[in-house]
């Protein structure tokens, strides 16, 4: 049974983050600069970095982060198999609680993969 509509969650959060950028603009500009620098392709490509972010999202148990990074990983070409291997590493590093959140991340990625295939 699906309990979270991950694409809707990502859209809703984007709106809330726009509001936050308006109220805490200096902090959010700094955060945005960190994100841009961290995601800049280097030794690792952006897809790999988004997969790492997805694994960390699971490990720290952040549903909102899962929504954003599952979406971004899929947009950058991550496959279901790559996502599953990434989640396997998150489970390995985070044990039982990470396994529960890995199921959230898989649900999120599946919804974004399904939406992408319908376009």
VENTA-V199745 format. One record per backbone hydrogen bond with DSSP energy under -0.5 kcal/mol. CO is the residue of the C=O (numbers start at 1). NH is the residue of the N-H. Records with the same first field share a line. If there is no record, write none. Layout:
CO: NH, NH
This chain:
4: 6
5: 9
6: 10
7: 11
8: 12
9: 13
10: 14
11: 15
12: 16
13: 17
14: 18
15: 19
16: 20
17: 21
18: 22
19: 23
20: 24
24: 28
25: 29
26: 30
27: 31
28: 32
29: 33
30: 34
31: 35
32: 36
33: 37
34: 38
35: 39
36: 40
44: 42
45: 49
46: 50
47: 51
48: 52
49: 53
50: 54
51: 55
52: 56
53: 57
54: 58
55: 59
56: 60
57: 62
58: 61
61: 63
62: 66
63: 67
64: 68
65: 69
66: 70
67: 71
68: 72
69: 73
70: 74
71: 75
72: 76
73: 78
74: 77
79: 83
80: 84
81: 85
82: 86
83: 87
84: 88
85: 89
86: 90
87: 91
88: 92
89: 93
90: 94
91: 95
94: 98
95: 99
96: 100
97: 101
98: 102
99: 103
100: 104
101: 105
102: 106
103: 107
104: 108
105: 109
106: 110
107: 111
108: 112
109: 113
110: 114
111: 115
112: 116
113: 117
114: 118
116: 119
